[in-house]
Amino acid sequence: MKLRNKFLPAMLMLGVVAFSSCDKQENESFQPEMEQGKISHILVDSAEVTSYNFSGSQLSQINHFDEESGNLESFEKYERDSKGKLLKSSVFAGGNKSLLSEQTFTYESNGQLSKSNMAYYNGSKLEYSAYATYEYNTQNKLEKKSVYEGSDADNKGKLKSYTLYEVLPNGNYTQEKQYVIDDNNDAKLFSTTTYSYDANVNPFNELAEPGVASSPNNMVAASTVVHNTKKTYKYSYSYTYDERGYPLTQTVVSPNGKRQTYRYLYSN
C-alpha cells in the first residue's frame, strides 16, 4: 500500500506493474462529493494507511499514511480532460510536498492507451526517465506492455523489458510473463505469474490507471516463478463481504507466512 520512490526505477527496469490536499489536515477539510459505494479508506487494525478523494465519480487523489505515526507519507494527484480521461498522474512527498514522479498518457484516436512517459525526481533533479508502449487484443484488453529506458523524444529509448498478459473472457487477467532484455539484446523470460479470482466485485478495478492489468474480480491467489533462481513466491488472499458483494476486509498471507488484514471503508 505504501509507495517508496527510490524503488520505482528498479521496478521499471523489470517492467513490474505494482498494485498507489497536500497534508492530512487539508484532506480532512476537503470532502468532495462521492458516488455511493466508492472506496474511501483502507485501515490496518485501526490505523488509516490509504484514503481516496473523488471529484464526482472521478478519482482525484490518493493519500498514503504511515501506519505507526499517522503522518502523510505521499499522495498521488490525477489530471483529466473534460471527458474524464486521465492525462497525468503525479506523486508528491507527504512532508515537503516535493514532486517524486509523474506519468503522462497518450491515446490513439479509438481511445486506447498507446504510450506513457514516466519521470522520477530526487529533489528537483530528474533522476530517471522511461516510457512504455501498449498493445491490446480485439476485446480491448491489455496484451503487451513494453518498457524503455530514456526519453521517447527521438524514439531512441532502449528496450529494457516487456510483459505479456493472458486474460479470460470475463476480463480477469490470469497470467503475466515478464521478459528482460539482456546485454546481448536477447529477451530472457524473467518471471511467470499466475492469478486466480473469486466472483465478487473488485472495488479498485474502475480506479486503475490506464495500462494496468486490473481485473473485475478479487484476487485469491498469486504465484510467481522467478526462472533464473527457480524460486516460487506464493500469496493468498481471503475476504469478508457486505451484502452487495463488496469486500469489507482482505487478509494477505505472504510467502514467508506473514499475515496482514486490511479493512475497507466506503463512501456510503
C-alpha positions in Angstrom: 0.0 0.0 0.0 2.9 2.3 0.6 4.9 4.0 -2.2 8.7 4.2 -2.0 10.0 6.4 -4.8 13.6 5.0 -4.6 12.3 1.6 -5.7 10.5 2.8 -8.8 13.4 2.9 -11.3 14.3 -0.7 -10.4 10.7 -1.7 -10.9 10.6 -0.1 -14.3 13.8 -1.8 -15.3 12.0 -5.1 -14.8 8.7 -3.8 -16.2 6.9 -4.6 -13.0 3.4 -3.2 -12.6 2.7 -2.7 -9.0 -0.8 -2.7 -7.3 -1.0 3.8 -5.3 -4.9 18.2 -0.3 -1.3 18.4 0.5 -1.5 17.2 4.0 -3.8 15.2 6.2 -5.4 18.2 7.8 -6.3 19.7 4.3 -7.5 16.3 3.2 -9.9 16.1 6.1 -11.2 19.6 5.5 -11.9 18.9 1.8 -14.6 16.3 1.3 -15.7 16.2 -2.4 -19.0 14.5 -3.3 -18.5 10.8 -4.0 -20.7 8.3 -5.7 -22.3 5.7 -3.4 -20.1 2.7 -2.9 -16.8 4.3 -3.8 -13.8 3.0 -1.7 -12.9 5.8 0.7 -10.3 4.4 3.3 -8.1 1.5 3.9 -7.1 0.6 7.5 -4.7 -1.8 9.1 -6.0 -2.6 12.6 -7.4 0.8 13.5 -4.7 2.8 11.6 -5.5 4.5 8.3 -3.0 3.7 5.6 -4.8 4.9 2.5 -7.6 7.4 1.7 -9.2 8.3 -1.6 -10.6 11.7 -2.8 -13.1 11.9 -5.6 -14.4 14.7 -7.8 -17.8 13.5 -8.7 -17.3 9.9 -10.0 -13.6 10.5 -10.9 -10.7 9.7 -8.6 -8.7 12.8 -8.0 -6.2 11.9 -5.3 -4.9 9.0 -3.2 -3.2 9.6 0.1 -0.8 7.2 1.8 -0.2 7.4 5.6 2.4 5.9 7.9 0.8 3.1 9.8 2.5 3.9 13.1 2.7 7.7 13.2 -0.3 8.5 11.0 1.7 11.1 9.1 1.1 11.6 5.4 3.9 9.8 3.5 3.0 10.5 -0.1 0.0 11.5 -2.2 -1.0 11.0 -5.8 -2.9 13.6 -7.9 -4.7 13.0 -11.2 -5.4 15.4 -14.0 -8.1 14.6 -16.6 -9.6 16.0 -19.7 -13.2 17.2 -20.0 -14.4 13.7 -20.6 -12.6 12.2 -17.6 -9.7 10.6 -19.5 -6.5 10.5 -17.4 -3.8 12.8 -18.8 -1.3 12.9 -15.9 -0.6 11.3 -12.6 1.8 12.9 -10.1 3.3 11.6 -6.9 4.4 14.0 -4.1 6.2 13.6 -0.8 3.9 14.0 2.2 6.3 16.1 4.2 7.8 18.8 1.9 5.3 18.2 -0.9 8.2 17.8 -3.4 7.5 16.1 -6.7 8.6 12.5 -6.7 7.4 11.2 -10.0 4.9 11.9 -12.8 3.4 10.0 -15.6 1.7 11.3 -18.7 -0.6 9.3 -21.0 -1.1 9.4 -24.8 -4.0 7.8 -26.6 -5.0 6.6 -30.0 -8.0 8.0 -31.8 -10.0 5.0 -30.7 -9.3 5.8 -27.1 -6.8 3.0 -26.4 -3.7 3.9 -24.5 -0.6 3.9 -26.8 2.2 5.3 -24.6 3.0 6.6 -21.2 6.0 8.7 -20.2 7.5 8.4 -16.7 9.9 10.7 -14.9 11.3 10.2 -11.4 12.9 13.0 -9.3 15.3 13.4 -6.4 14.7 16.8 -5.1 14.2 19.0 -8.1 16.6 16.9 -10.2 15.4 14.4 -12.8 16.9 11.0 -11.7 15.4 8.6 -14.1 13.1 8.6 -17.2 11.4 5.9 -19.1 8.4 5.3 -21.3 6.1 2.4 -22.1 4.1 1.3 -25.1 0.9 -0.8 -25.0 -0.8 -3.4 -27.2 -4.4 -4.7 -26.9 -6.3 -7.7 -28.2 -9.6 -7.5 -30.2 -11.6 -7.3 -26.9 -9.7 -4.1 -25.9 -7.8 -6.0 -23.1 -4.1 -5.3 -22.4 -2.0 -7.9 -24.2 1.6 -6.5 -24.1 3.4 -3.7 -22.3 7.0 -2.8 -23.3 9.2 -0.6 -21.1 12.0 1.6 -22.5 14.7 3.4 -20.6 15.2 7.1 -21.5 13.1 9.6 -23.3 10.9 8.9 -26.3 11.6 12.3 -27.8 13.5 10.8 -30.7 12.2 7.2 -30.2 15.7 6.2 -29.2 14.9 4.7 -25.8 16.4 1.3 -25.0 14.0 -1.6 -24.6 14.5 -3.0 -21.1 11.6 -5.4 -20.6 8.2 -6.4 -21.8 5.3 -8.2 -20.3 2.7 -10.5 -22.0 -0.7 -10.9 -20.5 -3.4 -13.6 -20.7 -7.0 -12.7 -20.0 -10.2 -14.7 -19.6 -13.4 -13.7 -21.4 -14.7 -12.3 -18.1 -11.9 -9.8 -18.0 -9.7 -11.4 -15.3 -6.0 -11.5 -16.0 -4.8 -15.0 -15.4 -1.1 -14.9 -16.3 1.8 -12.5 -16.8 5.1 -13.4 -18.5 7.8 -10.9 -17.9 10.9 -10.8 -20.3 14.0 -8.8 -19.6 16.4 -7.7 -22.3 20.0 -8.8 -21.6 23.3 -7.2 -22.6 23.2 -9.1 -26.0 19.7 -7.6 -26.7 18.1 -11.0 -26.2 14.8 -11.4 -24.4 15.0 -13.7 -21.4 12.0 -15.0 -19.6 12.4 -13.5 -16.1 9.2 -14.5 -14.3 5.8 -16.1 -14.8 2.9 -15.1 -12.5 -0.4 -16.8 -12.4 -3.6 -15.5 -10.7 -6.9 -16.8 -9.6 -10.0 -14.9 -8.5 -13.3 -15.1 -6.7 -16.6 -14.0 -8.2 -17.1 -10.8 -6.2 -16.6 -7.1 -7.1 -13.1 -5.7 -7.0 -13.6 -2.1 -5.8 -10.3 -0.9 -7.2 -10.8 -2.1 -10.8 -12.6 1.1 -12.0 -9.9 3.2 -10.3 -6.9 1.6 -12.0 -4.7 3.8 -14.2 -4.6 3.1 -17.9 -2.1 0.4 -18.9 -2.6 -1.6 -15.7 -3.8 -5.2 -15.9 -6.7 -4.7 -13.5 -9.4 -7.4 -13.1 -13.1 -7.0 -12.2 -13.0 -9.7 -9.5 -10.9 -10.1 -6.4 -7.6 -12.0 -6.5 -7.5 -15.0 -4.2 -4.1 -16.4 -5.1 -0.9 -15.3 -6.9 2.1 -17.4 -7.7 5.3 -16.0 -9.2 8.1 -18.2 -10.6 11.5 -16.4 -11.0 13.1 -18.5 -13.6 16.8 -17.8 -13.1 16.6 -18.7 -9.5 13.9 -21.3 -9.9 12.2 -19.9 -6.8 8.4 -19.6 -6.4 6.7 -17.0 -4.4 3.0 -17.6 -3.4 0.5 -15.1 -2.0 -3.0 -15.9 -0.8 -5.9 -13.5 -0.3 -9.2 -14.0 1.6 -12.1 -11.6 2.1 -15.2 -10.9 4.0 -18.0 -9.2 2.1 -21.0 -6.9 2.6 -24.5 -7.7 1.2 -23.6 -6.2 -2.2 -20.6 -8.5 -2.6 -18.0 -5.7 -1.9 -15.1 -6.7 0.2 -15.0 -5.4 3.8 -11.7 -7.0 4.7 -8.8 -8.5 2.8 -6.3 -10.8 4.6 -3.0 -11.3 2.8 -0.6 -14.2 3.5 2.8 -13.6 2.1 5.4 -16.2 1.0 7.1 -16.1 4.4 3.8 -16.8 6.2 3.2 -13.3 7.4 -0.5 -12.4 7.7 -1.9 -8.9 7.3 -5.5 -7.8 7.3 -6.8 -4.6 5.6 -10.2 -3.1 6.3 -12.1 -1.2 3.6 -14.4 1.7 4.2 -16.8 3.0 1.5 -18.5 6.4 0.9 -21.9 5.0 1.8 
